[in-house]
Amino acid sequence: MPKLIRITTVPLSLKLLLAGQMKFMKEAGWEVLMVSADGREVQDVLRKEGVSHHIIPFTRKITPFKDLYCLWLLFRLFKKEKPDVIHSHTPKAGLLAMLAGKLAGVKVRIHTVAGMPYMVAEKSKKKLLIWMEKLTYKWASEVWPNSHSLKEFMLKEQLLDASKIKIIGFGSSNGVDLEKFNRGALSENHLVAATMRIAPSENDYLILVVGRLVKDKGIEELVEAFLASKVVKYGKLVLLGSFEQELNPVADDIVRKIQDHPRIVQIEWTDHVPHYLAMADVLVHPSHREGFPNVLLEAGAMQVPIICSDIIGNRDVVTHKKTGLVFPVKKVEVLKDALEFAFIKREYMQGLADNLYKEILEKYQRKNIHQLILENYERLLTVEKAT
């Protein structure tokens, strides 16, 4: 029985980004171990995936002494477990796992890239982050960017040799679960709860944002665009996610507007995202950087019209005026115009959403992505045994 270890910095990534993968691999005959820092999601992940979990106290910030300790713990773990494959996600987990795996003699070391922080980093930090990315890729035996435009960016920046890069299917780290993101599978109780939290009037036009409320997600520009638009009289901006002010803070004046404005509703993160998507008239994703955003696949699966920024990842999913509206990143005035256009041209927007739904059925079903990942694990093991 081959052994696989999946590593992420925090357990939330195991829960949201990799949902169902570990269970699938176990059912395919693999022994699977999950690794991350501790967190409230661990018990939920254990229950849903049905495989073991090991805690390594990763931090999400640059903490040299703690990072060296985590590197040592990973090395010891890999020496003890002797995995056939290690597969990491998220920058910190990737850097430490790829080096520890190399030192421990693990033959197949895969790192999935889902966006790079250095794209939006300050100059003082940018060189360090680039160096860390290059080291991660150097120590990996194969690197899987989760979108074609991200692959092109990595090669253009000369971060690694082209021979190490592999795209799984059409892109995406995990596809979309069409059994969960399905209007026919929604719980009435959760729909009622979502309605009570939003408290919309009968004719409110609901603009939904899903994800962490941080500067890099374009929250500041969206709030400004919404409040400057004519839509503010007729709709509500619903922000489904939690603030992370210690890591990537939203400006204080924007936070106050979110908290005080009667037409903006902020709801802490919930697992019942499909129910909020079902209520939305449009999903807006104004992020500054992405790898391959799951929320666009989820909105597409629910046939919700999309407005998104023109960045790596987003443009792999959404084509302007074919499957959604795309605006230049950080351009408040253009985003304002897009919100007003979507409000007026609802039938047109629904047609774009229907087009995206057809593409998702063809390219991004989760069960197909899982099968492709399994086949690539087997490919790498076969190559390794042959050398």
N, C-alpha and C positions, 0 to 999 in steps of 0.2 A: 504494500500500500504506500504510494508516494505521500510525502509530507509537505504541506504548504503553510507558510507563516505570512499573514497579512498584517502590515504595520501602518498605523496612522498616528498623528500627534495626539489627537483627542478622540474619545469614544463617539462623539457626535458625528464624526466623519464615517465611522463604521456603520452607524445607524442610518444616516441619510444618504451618503455618497455611494456606499457599497451594499445597500440593503439587498438581502437575498443571495448575494454571491457566495458567502461562506457556506450557507446551507446547501446551495446547488453543488458546490465542489465536494462537500461531504457525501451527498447522495450519489455523486459520480464516482465514489470510491477513494476519495482522498482523506487523509488525516489533516485536519485544519486547526490552526491555533491563531487567535487574534491577539494583537499587541497594541496597546495605547496607554496614555496616562489614565488615571482614575477619573471617575466622573459619574454623575447621576444616571447617565445613559447605559452604563455597563450592564446592569441587571436586565434591562429591556433587550439589549443586543444579545446577551446570553440566551434569553428565553426565545427570541425569534430565530436566531441562527442555529442554535443547538450545538455549538462547538465551544471549546475552552477559550478563556481569555487570560492574558498575562499582563500585569501592570508594570510599565516602565514610566517613571515620573517626568515625562517630557514637559518642557515649557514652550510656549508659542513665541516668546521673545528670545533675543540673543543673550544667553546666560552661560558663558564659557565653562565655568567650573561644574555647573549642573549638567551641561551637555557632555562633558568628558565622563562624568559619572554614568550618564545614560548610555554612552558608547560602550563603557566597560560592562554594564549590565546586559546590553544587547549581545556583545561578544560572548559572554558566558552562556546566555540563553541559546544562541546558535550552536555553540560547541556542545551543549547538553542535548539539544533536540535533534541536531543533525538534519535540518530540513533539506529537501530536494530543491525547493523553490522558495525564495523570499520575494515578496511583492509589496512595495511601499507606496503610499500616497502622502501628500502634503510635504512642504519643503523641509521642515525640521526632521520629521521621521525619515524622509528620503535620504538626507545627508548622512545621518547617523547609521541608518540601517544598511546603506550600501557600503560604507566603510567597514562597519562591523562584520557584515557578510563576507566582504573580501578578505579581511583578516582571519575570519573563522573558517575559510575554505569552502563557503557555499558556492556551488558552481553556477546556479541560475539565479541571477539577481535582477529583478525588474523594478523599475520606478515609473509610475504614471505621473505625467505632468498635467496639471489642471489649472494653468495660469501661473504667472510668476510675479511675486511682489515687487521685483525690481523695476517693472514696467512703470510704476507710479511712485517709486521711492525718491526721496530727496538725494541730491548729489553726494552728500556726505556719506550716505549709506549704500548708494547704488553699486559702487565698485565691490564692496564686501559681498553683497547679495549675488552679483554676477559670478564672483569667484566661488561662492558656495554652490551655485547651480552647476558650474563647470566641474567641480569636484564630485558632485553627486552623479553626474553623467559619466565621468571618468571611471568611477568605481562600479557602476551598473554594467551588467552584461547586455542589457537591452533597455531602451527608454521608449515609453509609450505616451506621446502627447495625445490628448484626447480630442484634438480637432486638426483638420488639415491646415488651417491658417496658423495655428500655433506651431505646427511642424515647420512651416515655411519661415516663420519668424525665428525659430531656433537655429535653423540652417543659415539664414541671413546674418544672424548675430554670431555665427561660428562658435556656438556653444558646445558642439560635439560633432563627431563624424557621422555622415549620413548613413553609414552601414549599421549604426546602432539603433536607428529610429524605426518604429513600427506603429502604424495606425490600425486599431481594431475596428473592422467593419467600415462604416461611414463616419466614425468618430463617436464620442461619448464614453464615459467611464462605466456606465451602468444601464444605459437606455432608460426607458420609462415603463412602469408597471401599468399596463392597460386594464388590469383587473381592479386596481385601486383608483386610478385616474380615469373614471368612467362614470358618467352621469347616471347610469342605471344602477350603480352600486352604492349610492350615497345613503347614509343613515338619516332618517327624518329628525331624530333627536339632535344630532350634531348640526344639521341645517338650522334648526330652531335656535340652538345655542349661538351659532355664528350670527344669525339675524339679530339676536338680542344684543350681542357685543357691538355690532355695527350700528344698530338702531336706525336703519334708513327710512326716509319718508317713501311714500308710495312710488314716486316718480324719480327718485334719486338715481343719478348716473354714477356707478361705482367704479372708481379707478383703483386697481389693486397693485400693491408692491409686495413681493415675497422675498424674504431673506434678511440677513444681518443689517441693522441700521447703522452703517458706517459711512465715512466720507467717500471711500473708494467705490461704493455702490451707487454713487450719484444722487444720494438722498437730498443733498442741499440744492442741487439744480432742479430737481423735481418739485420740491416744495415751492421754490421761487416761481417756477413755470406755472404750477397749478394756481397759486394765489394771484398771479398776473393774468390768468386766462379768464375768458367769459364762462368757462365751465364751472368755476367756483360757485356760481349762483345756483347751479342745477345739480351738482354732484357732491360726492364725498371722496376724499383721498384716504384709502385704507392701507395702513402700513403694518403688514403682518411680519413681525420680527422684533428682536431685542437689540437695544443699544449696546455697543462695546466701546464706551468712552475711554477706557484705559489703553486700548490698542490703536484705534483709528477713529478719533472722535469727530462727530458732527459738530459744527459750530454752535456755540451756546445760543445765539439768537435764533437759529433754525430749530433747535431743540425746544425753545420756548414757544415758537409758533406751532410746532407739532402738538405741544401739550395744551396750548390755550385756544387754538382756533376751532370754532365749532364745526367746521367742514373737514377737519382732519381727525382721523381715528387711528390711534396706535394700539395694536393688540400684541401682547407677548406671544412668543413662538408657541405653536401648537402642532401636533401631528395631523390635524384634520385639514390640511391644505386643500384637498379636493373640494371641500364644502364651501370654502371661501372663493375658490375659482369658479364654482358653479353660480355664485351670486354676482360675479364681476362682469361689468360690461367691457372692460379692457384691462389687460395686464401690461404694466409698464416696467421695463428693466433698463434703467439708465446707467448701468455700471461703467466704471472707468477701465476695468480689466477683468477678463474671464479666461477660462480654458475652454470649457464647453458647458454652458449653463443648463442645469437640469430643469430649472423653473420654466424655461422656454419650451422644453419638451412636454412638461406637465401641463402647461397652459394649452399647448397645441393638442394634446391628447383630450383635453376637455373642450376643445373647439372655442377657446376664448381668444378674441382678437388681441394682437400684440403690437406694442410700440417699444422699440429697443434702440440702444446706442450702436453706432457703427464701429464695433471693436472686434478683435479676435474672439472667436467663440460664438458671439451673437450672430455674426454674418455667416457662420457655418450652418446655422439653423434657419435664420429668417432672411429672405430676399425681399428687398424694398419693392413694395407695390405688387408683389406676387404672393407672398405668404405673411406679410405684415408691413408695418411702417418702420423705417430705419432713419435715425437722425444723427448728425455729427455729435460725437461725445462732448459733453460739457456745454453745449450750445443751448442756453436757456430759452432764447427767443424761438428757435426752431422747434424745440420740444413743446413750447406753449402752442405754437401753430398746429403741431401734430395732435395735441390733446383736443383742440377745437375742431379740427378736421374729423377726428374719430367720433366726436360727439355728434356732429352733423351727419356724417356719412356712415351710419350704422350698418346698413345693408351691404355696402361696399366692404366695410371692415369684416363683416361676417363671412363674406366670400373669400377674403384672404385667409381667414382662420380655417375655413373648410379646405382650402388648398394645402395648408400646413398639416392638417389632420391626415390627409392622404399620404403625404410624405413620411409622416411618423409611422403610420401603419407599415409602410414599405421598408423603412430603414432602421427604426430605433426601438423595436419591441425588446423589452428586457430579456426575455427568455432567449432570444437570438444572440444578444450581446454576451450573455453568460456562456452559451455554447461556443462562441468564437474565442472567448478568453480561455476556456478549457482546452480547446484545440491548439491554441498557441502555447500553453503550458506543456502540452504533450509534444509539440514540435521542438521546443527548446530542450526538453529532456532527451528526446531522440538524438538531437544534434550533439548534445553533451556526451551521451553514451558512445556515440560513434567516433569521438575525438580522443 
